[in-house]
Amino acid sequence: MTAPMSLRARHAAASVFERMPPREARPLAEPPPGSGLKPVMGDPGLPVLGHSLTVMGDPLAVTRRGFERFGPVSWANIIGITIVSVYGPDGIETVLANRDKAFSSEIGWNEFIGPFFERGVMLMDFEEHLHHRRILQHAFKRERLVTYLRMMNPVIERGIAQWRTGPGFELYPATKQLTLDIATEVFMGERLGPEADAVNRAFVNLVLGGNTPVRADVPGGRWHRGLQSRKMMEDYFRGKLPAKRASETDDLFSVLCHAESEDGARFSDQDVINHMIFTMMAAHDTSTITLSMMGYFLAKHPEWQDRVREECLALDKDALDFDDLDALPAMDMVFKETLRMNPPVGMLARATLKDTEINGFYVPEGSIVALGMYASHRMEPFWHDPDRFDPERFSPERREDQRHKYAWAPFGGGVHKCIGLHFGGMEVKALLHQLLLRYELRVPATYEPFIDMATGPYPADGLPIELRPLTGSAARAA
C-alpha cells in the first residue's frame, strides 16, 4: 500500500519547496485607471519550474495556501504556463456562465490537452460548440441511456465475477479495465480482443499527456507518448468507420455516424473520430475515478456500505433497470459526496478573449484561467468541514450544495456542462449495485490512498483493498 517511488520522490521534493519562504507577490497586470478593479496577485515560483512541483506534490495544500495569501483569484507559473486560478462558486459562475463571451474553452484547453483531444466537444466554442453538441445530444437521450444500461449490465456481471478476492486487490486498475470494457461494448458495439491492453495504454497516455512540464515531442516523455497514442486511436477508429457507416446499431459509434441535427447536418468522418476519442476517454476515465473512490469511502465507512447495500438488496434485482436509478437515495448521496471530495475533473480551463473581471479582479486578454473545482469543493469558506466524508450533507434536510448554484459543480456548468453526466451516473451506480451485492469492501482504518493528479485526483497506488465474497442471506451472487 505504498506509492510508486517516483511519486513519493516528487512529494518529498515538493515538501522541501513548500517550506521555502514565499517569493514576493506581484500583480499579473495593473487594472485600468478608474476601473475600481483589483490586480490579480501571485508569484512566479522557481525559475523554469515555477510552482509545478508543489502543485503536483500536494495540490490541496498549495491551493489552500494560495487562497489564504491572495484570495479567490491569483496567478502562478505552472508547467511552463502562467495560470490565473479561480476558487469559489462566485468566480466559477462568472467564468462558466460566460455571459459576455469573454472566455474561450477551446483556447484554454488547447494549452493543456489540445494535441491529444483535438476537436472534442469540450474544446469548441460558441456557435460551433452548439452545433456539435446538438448532434451529440442524440446519443444521450433517455431512450439511448435505457439501451446503454441494458448493454452494460452483462459486461459488469462478467467483469466483477472475475475479480480476485482477498487482501491487496487493486480496485483502481480493475475498475479501469472494466469501464474500458463497458465503453468498448456500449460505445463501439464490440469486445476488445488482443488490442485491449494497447487501447487502454493509449487512453492512459492521452490523459497524462498534458500533465507534464516538458511540453515538447521528446521521445520517452509524456507529451510524446500522448501524441503517438492520439495517432494510434485515430487509425483505430478510422479503420472501423466504413462498417459503422454501412450499418445502424445501438452503440454510440453507430449513433454518431448516423445522427442528424434538426436541419439535417451530420458529422464528417473526422468529426466522428474526434468525438469517439474524447467520449471514450471521458466515459471510462471519469467513471473509473468516481467508482474507485466510492469503493474506498464505503470501505472506510462500513456503516455507509451497509446502508447502500441494504438499499440495493431492497430492490431484489441482480442488475439495475433505468427506473431504479431514482430509488437509491443513499447511493446517490454517496455518489455526490464522492464527487465533491474527489471530482474526477479537478480543473476546468479557459482563456480570456478580452480584458474582463472575475470577483472584482482585473484579468487581461490572453490569460489562461484554471477553475479549481477540486480545491473549491474542499475549502472551508465554501463547505463546512470539507475534508470529512459526510454524504448526509446532500440529504433533503440539509442540501448544502444548494447554498450556491456553483458550490457543487463536478460536471461543470453553463453551455459546456458535461453532456455525459447522466450516462456517467448511471454507469457508476449500475456497477456499484452489482459490486455490493457480490462483495464486501474493506481497508485498514489508517489507510489513505496516495493521490496524484491527471484529469483530476486519482489513487496512484492502485487503491489496494480487501475484497470479500458475501455469503449467506446478504449475498446475491450474479
N, C-alpha and C positions, 0 to 999 in steps of 0.2 A: 504494500500500500504506500509506495513511495513514488515521488515524481521522477521522470527521466532526468538524468544527470544534467543535460543541457538546460533544462528548465529550472532546476534547483540552482545551477550556477548563475543563471540570469537573475533569479530572485535575490541571490546573495549579492550580486553586483548592484542590483537596484537598491538594496538596503543600504549599501555604502553611499551611493549617490544621494539617497534620501536624507542622510544625516549631514550632508554638506550644508553650509549656510546658504539661504536663498539668495539668488542674484538680485540685483537692483531692478525694481519694477520699472517698466517703460510703457508709454502709450503706443497702441498699434498705429493710431493716426489721430491728429488733432481734429476735433469736431469743428464744423464751420462756425465762424463767429456769430453769436446771437441765436444759435440753434437751440440752446438750452440742453443739449445732449452731453453725456459724459463720455470721456475716452475709454476704450477698452484697454484695460491694463493687463500686463503679463510680463514674462521674461523669457529670453530665448533658450535658456538652459545651456548645456555644454556645447562647445564648438563641434560642428558637424552632427553629433548625435542628438543635440537638443535634449528633450525630455523623453526620448524614445525608450531608454532602458527602464526608467522609473514607471512609465505608463504601462509597459508590457510586464513589468515585475509585479506591481500591485496597483491596478488601475483605480480601485475604490479609494484606497488611502490617498493616492495622488490627487484625485479629483476633489475629495473632501478638503484637503489642504488648500487646493486652489480656490475652492468656493469660499472658504473662511478668509483667505487672503484678498481675493479680488472681487468676490461677489458672483452673481449668476451668469455673467458674461466675461470671459477672459481669453487670453491668447497664449500660445506656446508653440515652439518648433518641435514637431514630432514626425518621425520617419521622413525627414527631409522636407516637410511641408509646414508652412506657417498656418496654424489652425485656430480659428475662433471657436471656443467651446461654449455651449449654451446649456444651462441646467435649470430645471424647474418648469412647471406647467405653463406659466405665462409666456416665457420665451419660446418654449416648444410650440405653443399655439401660434404665436406670431409667425414663425417660420413655416410650419406645416399648413396653416390656413392660407398663407401667401396671398393675402387679399390684394396687394398692389403689384403682384407678379415681380417681386424683387429677387426671388430665389430660384435657382436652377438646380433641379435634381440631376439632370444629365451631366452638367459640368462638374458638380460636386462629386458625384460617384465616379466619374471618369478618373479623378485624381487617385482613386484607391483601387477600383476593380474594373475600370473601363475596358482594358485589353482582354479581360477574361470573360466578361459577361456583356460583350458588345451588343447593343440594341435590345437588351432585355427591357421589359416594360417599365421597370423601376428607373431605367437610365434614359427616360424620354421626358419631354416637357410639353406642356400646354396642348395645342390642338393635335399634334402628332401623338402625344400620350393618350389623349382622349379617344382618338381614332382606333388605336391598337387595343386600348382597354375595352372599348365597346365590343370588339370582335372576341377578345379573350373571355369576356363575361359569359359567352355562350357555353364555355367549358366548365363553368362553376355555378350554373343554375341548379335549383333544387333537384330537378329530375336527374341531372347528371350526378349530383352528390349521392343520391339514393343508389344509382348504379355503381358508382365507385366503391361505396361501402359494401355492397353485395360482392364486388370483385375482391376487395381486400381481406374480408373475413377469413376465407380459407387460407390465404397466404400467411396471415397472422397465426392461425392454428398450426400450420405446418412448421412455421419458424420457431415459435416458442416451445413446441413439443421437443425440439432438438437441443434446447439449451441445457447445458451441463449443470447439474445440481451440486450443492456443496459450497464450502467457503472459497473465496478467491475468484468467483465468477465475475468477469469484467463486463458490466452492464452496458457501458457506452459503446464499445465496438460491436457487441452483439446486436444492440438496437440499431446501430448504423447499418449493419448488413441487412437487417430485417426491413428497415424503412426503404433501403435501396431496392430490395426485392419487391416491396409493395409499389414503389414508384415505377418500377420497370413493368410490372404486370398491369397496373392501373393506367399508367400514362402511355405505355408503349404497346400493351396488349400481348406481351410475350415474357418468357422467363429468360434470364441471362444464362448463357452457357459458360464455356471456358473463359469468356471475356469478362466475367463478373468482377474478378479482382482488379483487372486493368481499369474498368469503368469506375469502380469505387475509388481507386487511387487517383484517377483523373479528377473526380469531383473534389476530393480532399485537396489536391494541388490547386484547383481553381479557387477554392475558398481561402487557402493560405497564401495565394499568390500576392495579394495586395498588402499582406500583413508583414512587411519587411522594409527595413531602411535602405536595402540595396535594390533600388528600383530600376534595374537595368537587366538586359538579356545576357547575363553572365552564366555560363554553363555551371550546373550544380546548384545554383541559387533558386530560391522560391519563385522569383519572378520568371526565370527561365522555365522551370517546371510547369508553372501556370500557363505560359504561352504554348508549350508543347501539348499540354492537356487540352487546351482550347482547340487546337488544330485536330487533335485526335477525335474529340467529340463532334466537331463539325463533320469530319469524314464519316464518322459512325452514323450520324443521323442522315446525312446526305445519301448514304448507300441504301437506306431503308425508305426514303421518300417515295420513289416510284410506286412501290407496292401499297403504301398508305394512300397515295392519291387515287389509286385504281380501285380501292375498296372502301367501305364505310362500316366501321365497327364502333364499339363503345369506349375505346381508350382515348386518352387525351390527344395523342399524336394524330389519330384519325380525325378527332373533332376539330383540331386546329387546321388540318388540311382542307376541311370542308366548311368551316364556319364562315358566315357572311354577316356583315352589318346590315342595318335596315335599308341602306342604299345599295346593297349588293357588293360591297367591297370585300375582297378576300385577301388572305396573306400570300405573299410570294414564297417560293421555296426557302429563300434565305431568312425571311421573317419566321417561318415555321421552325427552322433550325435554331435561330436565336432564342425564340420563346421556349423551345424544348430544353435547351441547355440551362437557361435561367430557372425555369419552373422545376425541372428535375433537381437542381441544386437546392432551391428554396424548400421544396417539399420534403426532401429527405434529411437535409442538414438541420433545419429548424425543428422538425419533429423529433429528430434524434436527441437533440439537446434537451428539449422540453420533457420528453418521456423519461430520459435517463435521470434528469434532476427530480422529476416527480417520484421516480422509484427511490432515489436517495432520501428525499424528505419523508416519504412514507416509511422507509426502513428506519430512519432516525426517530420518527414519531409513530410508534406502533399503534397508539390509540387512534390515530387518523387512518392508518392502514386498515385496522379492524372496522372502522366506521364506513370506509368506502367499500370494503369487501362485502359487508352486510347489505349495503345498498345494491351492489351487483347481484348478490345472491337472491335478493328480493324480486328481481326481475324474472328469475327462473329461466334464464336463457344462456346458452353457451356462447352466443355472439350477439352483439348489439344490432338492432334494426335502427333505421334513421329516426323513427319517432321516439326511441328510447333515450336519445341524447338529452332531452329536456327533463328526464325523470331521474337524474343523478345529481342532485344539488350538492352533496358533499364532494363528489368528484370534481364538480365544476368549481367549487371554492378552492380546492387543492390546485387545480389547473391554473386558476387565476393568480393564486398566491405564488406559485412556482414561476409564472411569467413575470410577476412583479420582482421577485428576488433574483431571478436569473433569466432575463429576457434573451432569447436566442439571437436577436439582432440588437446588439448593445449600443450601437451608434447609428445615426442617420446622417447622411452627408448632403450638403447643399453648397452652392456658390452664389455670391451676390452679383446680380446683373446691373445694379446701380447702387449709389450711396443709399443707405437705409438705416433704420434703427431697430434695436431689439432691447426691450426692457429699459428704454431710455438711454441706451449706449449707442454711440455712433459706429457703424460698421461700413467701411468704404467699399465701393465697387471692386470686384475681383477677389474678394475674401473667400476662403474656404471655411465653411461653417460645419461644425460637428455637433449634433444634438445628442447630449449624453443621456440616453434612455436608461441604461443600466445604473448610472450614478444617481439620476434623478429619482428612480424607484427606491434607492437605498439611502436617501438623505433625510435627516431628522426634520428639516423645515417642511418637508412635503409629505412625510409619512411618520406616524407615531411608532417608535421602537422599530425602526426599519430593518434591523438585522434579525429580528425574531420571526420565525415561521408561524404565522397566525392566519390560517385560512378564514377564520370567522370574521376577519375584517371585511370580507366580501359578502357576509350574510345580509339578508334583507333588513335586519335590525340595525346594522352598522353602516354598510356600504361606504367605507372610507374612500373608495375610488371615485365616488360622485362629488367629492369636495370641489373638484375642478374637472372639466371635460378632458383635459390632457394630463391629469395626475397619473393615470394608469394608461399607458399608450404603447404596449409591446408590439402592436400591429401598425404603428404609425398613425397617420390621420390625414385629413384633407383628401384631395383627389388621388393621392398616392397611397392611401390606406391599403394594406395588403389585400390583394384580390383573392388570395387563397386562404384567408383566415378561417372560414367555415370548414374548408377541407382539412386544414391542419388540426383544428379542434376535434373534428370527427375522427381523424386517424388516431390521434393520441388517446382519445377516450376508448375507442374500439380496441386498441392494443392493450391499454391498462386493464380494461374489463377482463379480457381473456387471461392476462398475466396474473391478476389477483385471484381468479377462480382456480388457477392451477398451482400457484406458488406463494410462499411466504418470503418476504424480503427482510434481511437483517444486516445491520452493520454494527461494529463496536461503538459504544457510547462516545468514545473520544475521536472517532474518525471524522475527518472532513476532507472532501475531495480537493485535489490540487487544481486550482482553476487557472486556465490560460485563456488567451483571447484569440478568436478568429472572427467570424461574423458577430460573435458575442461570447460571453464567458462559457467555457465548456470544461468538463472534467478531463484534464490531460493525463491523469493517472489511470484512465480506463474505468474508473469508478468500480473498484472491486467490492462485491457484496457477497453475502451468503444467500444462496437460493435454495429454499427448502420445499420439497413437494408437499402439498396439502394432503392430509389423509382424513378419513372419517367423514362426518356429516358436513364439514366445512368445504370439502373438496368437490369440484365439478370438473373432472378431467374431460378435456375436449375429445 
